[in-house]
Every structure is written in C-alpha cells, then in structure tokens.
Amino acid sequence: MTLLLTEEQASLADAVRSWASSGDVLAHARTEPSYDDDIAAALAGAEQLGLLTLLDDDQGGTQADLAVVAMELGHAGSPAPVVESALARRSGLAGGGVFVLALTAPEQPPVLGKPGGDGELVLTGRVEAVASGAQADALLVAARTDAGEVLAVVETAAPGVTRTPRTTLDVTRPIAMVELDGVTVTPAAWTGDDAVLAVISDAYALHVAADAVGAATRLLAQTVAYVQQREQFGRIIGSFQAVKHHAATMALTVEAATAAVRAAAASFATDDEDARAHAVSVAAAYAKPGCARVAGTAIQLHGGMGFTWESDVHVLVRRIQTDHALAGTPAWHRRRLARLLG
C-alpha cells in the first residue's frame, strides 16, 4: 500500500483546488451570506468536473479519489456538499436536484423506520446536522428498522419533513437540522443493503477527517508564511526557537494526519469490513484532534491577528472544530477501536 498520490490523483487535486478556490471563498464566508443560491451553482460546477459521479461504476473513481477531493474542499473552505452528494448517489437510489447525505451521528438516537402499507416505510426521527440540508431537494437518510438498517430517499417537500437552518461555529458551510415526522417512503426509494450503508457511513467519517486535514494544511502554510514576515523586538518571529518548535510540531501533525487519512482511504479497496472500520476510526481519532491542535497553534502564532474577523485563520479554525463533531467524535471512534480490538 502506498500513501503517495498517483499522477491522476495529483491532477484531480489541482483541478479541484483551482475550481474550489475561485473567488475569495473565505472572504465570502465572512460576509454571512445566504447559501440558498450558491449551493446549486456550486454543485453544478462540481458536476461539470465529474465530481458528483466520481464513485459511479462507469467512472472508476474510488473513495481514495474522493478523499483527495475532500481535502481540497477543506483547504478552500468550500461550502459545496460535494462529498455528501457523491456518497448519496453511490447508494444506487435516485434523488432529484440537490441530493445530499443525511446521517445521524453515531452518538445520537437514530431515525426509526416502521413498515407501512404496500412495502412503504414510515420514518420518524431527527438528524441534527445536515450539510446543505436547508438547500437540498432530496436527502439520503439512514434509518433503523426491526429488520435492520436501511437507506431511504426523502424528498424535502414531502409532508412531515421540517428543516431548520442552524447557526453553528462553522461559517463556511450551511448546516440544518432535519426532522421527520411520519414521512412515508415508497418501496422504490429505500434499500436494506447493510453493506452499502456501512461503506457510506465509514466513507463519510473518512471524508470529514480529510476535510479537516485540508483546512489544517492551509493553516500550516499560512502560519509558516506569517512567522517569516512578522517582526517582534526587531527580529522575524520565525527566528525564535520556540516558534520554530511550534511550527515543526504543526508540520509533523499534519503529515501524520494526512498519512492516516490516506491509509484509511486505501482500506476501501479491500472487502475486509473490520480492517476498513479500524483504519477509518484510527484516521478520525487521530486526524480530527490533531488538526484541532494545529488550528489552536496557528491562532497562537498569529497572535491577535488570528482572532480578527478579517483573518482567514479563525474561519478555518471554525471549520476544523465543526469537523471534529461530525460523523462521530474522536471519543466515539476510540470506543469503536476498543470494540474492534476486543
């Protein structure tokens, strides 16, 4: 197993970075914009690049490729729910318009599904945090039934669906709470394939960690550039030994987190579910708190400048801290590792 990017993945990273960074994305986030029109436009651009269909069988893309995309989205601070849309499409179920993933966090109560008439499914429950949930036309929801876990497509215009935009720490992405109150799903819009759900759940956890690594990579580069220019007591602050040590620790953490994420992405190439779950939880348990430490050090080395609203630093810090709570906290992934290790 190699942790290096292939030539194709390096080209993909370059293309996504160029697209995702067009315009000053972080400055746009700081103006507290309404994302209602932006999300559809962003996904249209992603579809032109083939990102939304990256995992389709005829495209030949892998979760390792999508992890490359996720890192670049985090690096740019992009609001586009590309990962959530690509994973929703990978389910094999069809959702029109803006179609995104809506999974409950593993620490939270699941959405419950009860059988209705003629093979229908009736869903009740709440998904606390859905990226672009208020802008979506359809959601891919995981639900627990007496027969096991299922995936179901829920049209957001359906009776019983309530979406509430949430004010979160992250200003780069719109997040909403979705409540389902007796929402009926037709037989053609749900599947009980446990293997597909397991892959999608693990993949989402992986890509959230990859997003944090992308943002931390940008923070590292910005911090190194800053300490090489900022003067204090008549000297460039990057010349102070303590600052050098902090920057070196940041770099080591980012490299290790990147390696953990790429190793987890590579685990999807096998059929070993336990090995995949182990690798994903290792990546999430290490990369997310590691990136949070990098973010904290970036704030410290920027001094008061890092706290200002005009700075990109705290915007990326907010995104990393939000990733910390999505798709399973590091504490939950450590508990899963303990279970997997017996």
TORRO-957025 format. One record per residue (C-alpha): z, y, x; residue in three letters. Coordinates in Angstrom, 1 decimal. Layout:
<zalums>
Z_Y_X_res
Z_Y_X_ALA;
...
</zalums>
This chain:
<zalums>
Z_Y_X_res
0.0_0.0_0.0_MET;
-1.0_3.4_1.4_THR;
0.7_6.6_0.3_LEU;
-2.1_8.8_1.5_LEU;
-4.6_10.3_-0.9_LEU;
-8.1_8.8_-1.0_THR;
-11.1_11.1_-0.5_GLU;
-11.7_11.1_-4.2_GLU;
-8.1_12.0_-5.0_GLN;
-8.2_14.8_-2.4_ALA;
-11.3_16.2_-4.1_SER;
-9.6_15.8_-7.5_LEU;
-6.6_17.7_-6.3_ALA;
-8.8_20.5_-5.0_ASP;
-10.7_20.7_-8.3_ALA;
-7.5_20.8_-10.4_VAL;
-5.8_23.4_-8.2_ARG;
-8.9_25.6_-8.4_SER;
-9.0_25.3_-12.2_TRP;
-5.3_25.4_-12.9_ALA;
-4.7_28.4_-10.7_SER;
-7.5_30.5_-12.0_SER;
-5.9_33.8_-13.1_GLY;
-2.3_34.6_-12.2_ASP;
-0.7_31.8_-14.3_VAL;
2.9_32.6_-13.3_LEU;
2.5_36.3_-13.9_ALA;
1.1_35.4_-17.4_HIS;
4.2_33.2_-18.0_ALA;
6.5_36.1_-17.1_ARG;
5.0_38.3_-19.9_THR;
6.4_35.9_-22.5_GLU;
3.0_35.1_-24.0_PRO;
2.2_33.3_-27.2_SER;
0.6_30.0_-26.2_TYR;
-0.9_29.2_-29.5_ASP;
-4.5_30.1_-28.5_ASP;
-4.0_29.3_-24.8_ASP;
-3.3_25.5_-25.2_ILE;
-6.5_24.6_-27.0_ALA;
-8.5_26.7_-24.5_ALA;
-6.7_25.1_-21.5_ALA;
-7.3_21.6_-22.8_LEU;
-11.0_22.4_-23.4_ALA;
-11.3_23.3_-19.7_GLY;
-9.4_20.1_-18.7_ALA;
-11.8_18.0_-20.9_GLU;
-14.8_19.6_-19.1_GLN;
-13.3_18.4_-15.8_LEU;
-12.8_14.9_-17.3_GLY;
-9.0_15.1_-17.0_LEU;
-8.2_14.1_-20.6_LEU;
-10.3_10.9_-20.4_THR;
-9.3_10.1_-16.8_LEU;
-7.5_6.9_-17.9_LEU;
-10.2_5.7_-20.2_ASP;
-11.6_2.3_-19.2_ASP;
-15.1_3.7_-18.6_ASP;
-13.8_6.4_-16.3_GLN;
-12.0_4.1_-14.0_GLY;
-9.1_6.6_-13.4_GLY;
-5.6_5.3_-12.6_THR;
-2.0_6.5_-13.0_GLN;
-2.1_7.4_-9.3_ALA;
-5.0_9.7_-10.0_ASP;
-3.2_11.3_-13.0_LEU;
-0.1_11.8_-10.7_ALA;
-2.3_13.9_-8.4_VAL;
-3.3_16.0_-11.5_VAL;
0.4_16.3_-12.5_ALA;
1.4_17.6_-9.0_MET;
-1.3_20.2_-9.1_GLU;
-0.3_21.3_-12.6_LEU;
3.3_21.7_-11.4_GLY;
2.0_23.6_-8.3_HIS;
0.1_26.0_-10.5_ALA;
2.8_26.3_-13.2_GLY;
0.2_25.4_-15.7_SER;
1.0_25.4_-19.5_PRO;
-1.7_22.8_-20.2_ALA;
-0.3_19.5_-21.6_PRO;
-3.0_17.5_-19.7_VAL;
-0.7_14.6_-18.8_VAL;
0.7_14.4_-22.3_GLU;
-2.9_14.4_-23.8_SER;
-4.3_11.9_-21.3_ALA;
-1.4_9.5_-22.0_LEU;
-1.7_9.9_-25.7_ALA;
-5.4_9.0_-25.5_ARG;
-4.6_5.9_-23.3_ARG;
-2.7_4.4_-26.3_SER;
-6.1_3.5_-27.8_GLY;
-5.1_5.3_-31.0_LEU;
-7.2_8.2_-32.2_ALA;
-5.7_11.7_-32.8_GLY;
-7.9_14.7_-33.5_GLY;
-7.7_18.2_-31.9_GLY;
-4.8_18.9_-29.6_VAL;
-3.3_15.4_-29.3_PHE;
-0.1_15.1_-27.2_VAL;
2.7_12.6_-26.4_LEU;
6.0_13.0_-28.3_ALA;
8.5_10.6_-26.8_LEU;
12.3_10.8_-27.4_THR;
14.2_11.0_-24.2_ALA;
15.9_7.6_-23.4_PRO;
19.3_9.1_-23.7_GLU;
18.7_10.3_-27.2_GLN;
18.5_8.5_-30.6_PRO;
15.0_7.0_-31.2_PRO;
12.7_7.7_-34.1_VAL;
13.1_4.9_-36.6_LEU;
10.3_3.2_-38.4_GLY;
10.6_1.4_-41.8_LYS;
7.8_-0.7_-43.4_PRO;
6.1_1.0_-46.3_GLY;
3.5_-0.4_-48.7_GLY;
0.2_-1.9_-47.6_ASP;
1.1_-2.1_-44.0_GLY;
2.2_1.6_-43.7_GLU;
5.0_2.8_-41.6_LEU;
7.6_5.4_-42.6_VAL;
9.0_7.4_-39.7_LEU;
12.3_9.3_-39.6_THR;
13.9_11.0_-36.7_GLY;
13.7_13.8_-34.2_ARG;
12.0_14.4_-30.8_VAL;
14.0_17.1_-29.1_GLU;
11.4_18.3_-26.6_ALA;
7.6_18.0_-27.0_VAL;
5.3_19.9_-24.7_ALA;
2.9_22.0_-26.8_SER;
4.4_20.4_-29.9_GLY;
4.0_23.5_-32.0_ALA;
0.4_23.9_-31.0_GLN;
-0.6_20.2_-31.4_ALA;
-2.7_18.8_-34.2_ASP;
-1.5_15.3_-33.7_ALA;
1.4_13.6_-31.9_LEU;
1.7_10.1_-30.4_LEU;
5.3_9.1_-31.4_VAL;
7.3_6.1_-30.2_ALA;
9.4_4.6_-32.9_ALA;
11.9_1.7_-33.2_ARG;
11.4_-0.8_-36.0_THR;
13.2_-4.1_-36.9_ASP;
10.2_-5.9_-35.2_ALA;
10.3_-3.9_-32.0_GLY;
9.0_-0.7_-30.6_GLU;
5.7_0.8_-31.9_VAL;
3.4_3.8_-31.2_LEU;
2.2_5.8_-34.1_ALA;
-0.2_8.8_-34.5_VAL;
1.4_11.5_-36.6_VAL;
-0.7_14.4_-37.9_GLU;
1.3_17.6_-37.6_THR;
0.1_18.8_-41.0_ALA;
1.4_15.7_-42.7_ALA;
4.2_16.0_-45.3_PRO;
7.7_15.6_-43.7_GLY;
6.7_17.0_-40.3_VAL;
8.7_20.1_-39.1_THR;
8.0_21.7_-35.8_ARG;
10.4_24.3_-34.3_THR;
9.4_26.2_-31.1_PRO;
12.3_26.2_-28.7_ARG;
13.4_28.8_-26.2_THR;
14.0_26.9_-23.0_THR;
14.7_27.7_-19.4_LEU;
11.0_27.0_-18.6_ASP;
8.8_30.0_-19.4_VAL;
5.6_28.3_-18.2_THR;
5.2_25.7_-21.0_ARG;
5.7_25.9_-24.7_PRO;
8.1_23.3_-26.0_ILE;
9.0_22.4_-29.5_ALA;
11.4_20.2_-31.4_MET;
9.7_17.9_-33.9_VAL;
11.5_16.4_-36.9_GLU;
10.1_13.6_-39.0_LEU;
11.5_13.1_-42.5_ASP;
9.9_10.1_-44.2_GLY;
6.5_10.6_-42.6_VAL;
4.0_7.9_-43.7_THR;
1.6_6.5_-41.1_VAL;
-1.4_4.3_-42.2_THR;
-1.9_0.9_-40.6_PRO;
-4.8_2.1_-38.5_ALA;
-2.6_4.8_-36.9_ALA;
0.1_2.6_-35.4_TRP;
0.3_-0.3_-33.0_THR;
3.2_-2.6_-32.0_GLY;
1.9_-3.3_-28.4_ASP;
5.1_-3.2_-26.4_ASP;
3.3_-3.4_-23.1_ALA;
1.3_-0.2_-23.8_VAL;
4.4_1.6_-24.8_LEU;
6.3_0.5_-21.7_ALA;
3.4_1.7_-19.5_VAL;
3.1_5.0_-21.2_ILE;
6.9_5.6_-21.1_SER;
7.1_4.8_-17.4_ASP;
3.9_6.8_-16.7_ALA;
5.4_9.9_-18.4_TYR;
8.6_9.6_-16.3_ALA;
6.4_9.3_-13.2_LEU;
4.3_12.4_-14.0_HIS;
7.3_14.6_-14.9_VAL;
8.6_13.8_-11.4_ALA;
5.2_14.5_-9.9_ALA;
5.1_17.9_-11.7_ASP;
8.5_18.8_-10.1_ALA;
7.2_17.8_-6.7_VAL;
4.1_20.0_-7.1_GLY;
6.3_23.0_-8.0_ALA;
8.6_22.3_-5.1_ALA;
5.6_22.1_-2.7_THR;
4.6_25.5_-3.7_ARG;
8.2_26.8_-3.4_LEU;
8.3_25.4_0.2_LEU;
5.1_27.1_1.2_ALA;
6.2_30.4_-0.3_GLN;
9.6_30.3_1.3_THR;
8.3_29.5_4.7_VAL;
5.8_32.4_4.4_ALA;
8.6_34.7_3.3_TYR;
11.1_33.9_6.1_VAL;
8.3_34.5_8.6_GLN;
7.8_38.1_7.3_GLN;
11.3_39.2_6.1_ARG;
13.3_41.2_8.7_GLU;
17.1_41.4_8.9_GLN;
19.2_43.0_11.6_PHE;
16.0_43.8_13.4_GLY;
14.8_40.2_13.5_ARG;
12.5_38.0_11.5_ILE;
14.9_35.9_9.4_ILE;
12.9_32.8_10.1_GLY;
14.1_33.0_13.7_SER;
17.7_32.4_12.8_PHE;
18.8_28.8_13.4_GLN;
20.5_28.4_10.0_ALA;
17.3_29.5_8.2_VAL;
15.2_27.0_10.3_LYS;
17.6_24.2_9.3_HIS;
17.3_25.0_5.6_HIS;
13.5_25.2_5.8_ALA;
13.4_21.9_7.6_ALA;
15.6_20.2_5.0_THR;
13.4_21.6_2.3_MET;
10.3_20.2_4.0_ALA;
11.9_16.8_4.6_LEU;
13.0_16.6_0.9_THR;
9.5_17.5_-0.4_VAL;
7.8_14.9_1.9_GLU;
10.2_12.2_0.8_ALA;
9.9_13.1_-2.9_ALA;
6.1_13.0_-2.5_THR;
6.2_9.6_-0.9_ALA;
8.5_8.3_-3.7_ALA;
6.2_9.6_-6.4_VAL;
3.1_8.1_-4.8_ARG;
4.7_4.8_-4.3_ALA;
5.7_4.7_-7.9_ALA;
2.1_5.7_-8.9_ALA;
0.8_2.8_-6.8_ALA;
3.1_0.3_-8.6_SER;
1.0_0.7_-11.8_PHE;
-1.8_-1.2_-10.1_ALA;
0.2_-4.4_-10.5_THR;
1.3_-6.4_-13.6_ASP;
4.9_-6.6_-12.4_ASP;
6.8_-4.6_-15.1_GLU;
10.1_-4.8_-13.3_ASP;
8.6_-3.6_-10.0_ALA;
7.0_-0.7_-11.8_ARG;
10.1_0.3_-13.6_ALA;
12.1_0.1_-10.4_HIS;
9.6_2.3_-8.5_ALA;
9.4_4.8_-11.3_VAL;
13.2_5.1_-11.5_SER;
13.5_5.4_-7.8_VAL;
11.0_8.3_-7.9_ALA;
12.7_10.1_-10.8_ALA;
16.2_9.5_-9.4_ALA;
15.3_10.9_-6.0_TYR;
12.5_13.4_-6.6_ALA;
13.9_15.4_-9.5_LYS;
17.3_16.3_-8.0_PRO;
15.6_16.6_-4.6_GLY;
13.2_19.2_-6.0_CYS;
16.1_21.0_-7.7_ALA;
17.8_21.3_-4.3_ARG;
14.6_22.6_-2.8_VAL;
14.4_25.2_-5.6_ALA;
18.0_26.3_-5.0_GLY;
17.4_26.7_-1.3_THR;
14.2_28.7_-2.0_ALA;
16.3_31.1_-4.1_ILE;
18.9_31.5_-1.3_GLN;
16.3_32.1_1.4_LEU;
14.6_34.7_-0.7_HIS;
17.9_36.5_-1.2_GLY;
18.0_39.0_-4.1_GLY;
14.2_39.0_-4.3_MET;
14.2_35.4_-5.6_GLY;
16.2_36.4_-8.7_PHE;
13.9_39.2_-9.8_THR;
11.7_38.8_-12.8_TRP;
8.7_39.9_-10.8_GLU;
9.1_36.9_-8.4_SER;
7.3_33.6_-8.8_ASP;
10.2_31.8_-7.2_VAL;
12.6_31.7_-10.2_HIS;
9.7_30.9_-12.5_VAL;
9.1_27.7_-10.6_LEU;
12.8_27.0_-10.3_VAL;
13.0_27.1_-14.1_ARG;
10.1_24.6_-14.4_ARG;
11.7_22.2_-12.0_ILE;
15.1_22.4_-13.8_GLN;
13.3_21.6_-17.1_THR;
11.5_18.6_-15.5_ASP;
15.0_17.5_-14.4_HIS;
15.9_16.9_-18.1_ALA;
12.6_15.4_-19.4_LEU;
11.7_11.7_-19.6_ALA;
15.1_10.6_-18.5_GLY;
17.6_12.4_-16.4_THR;
18.2_11.2_-12.8_PRO;
21.5_9.8_-14.1_ALA;
19.7_7.6_-16.7_TRP;
17.2_6.4_-14.1_HIS;
20.1_5.5_-11.7_ARG;
21.6_3.5_-14.5_ARG;
18.3_1.7_-15.1_ARG;
18.1_0.9_-11.4_LEU;
21.5_-0.6_-11.6_ALA;
20.4_-2.8_-14.5_ARG;
17.2_-3.8_-12.8_LEU;
19.1_-4.8_-9.6_LEU;
21.5_-6.9_-11.7_GLY;
</zalums>
